[in-house]
Amino acid sequence: MNWHDIGTIDDIPVRGARCVGTPQGRIGVFRTADDRVYAIEDHCPHRGGPLSEGIVHGASVTCPLHNWVFSLETGEAQGADEGSVRTIPVRLVDRRISLGLERALAAE
């Protein structure tokens, strides 16, 4: 696994996200209210909604299209909904965020 620096935690608003393009697809990088950082694929399995544009609450995100809720920790849909998104390893060192990816990041 290769670690790819994507910036600082301060580049992501509290309870917000940003999207990063990678050869493995678009990755949503999320910051919680208590400064935990998670990364998941930025594509809801239900209708393809951009999860990085959803609402972050606790360690979950709600899809902006149809309100499906996903755990940022496991990628699993919550409640009665079924499905999951891929989680991406994240490393936070000295406020810098790195993603664990198999290939290089795309310019975006």
Secondary structure, DSSP 8 states (H G I E B T S, - for coil): -EEEEEEEGGGS-TTEEEEEEETTEEEEEEE-TT--EEEEES--TTT---GGGSEEETTEEE-TTT--EEETTT-BB-TT---B--EE-EEEETTEEEEEESS-----
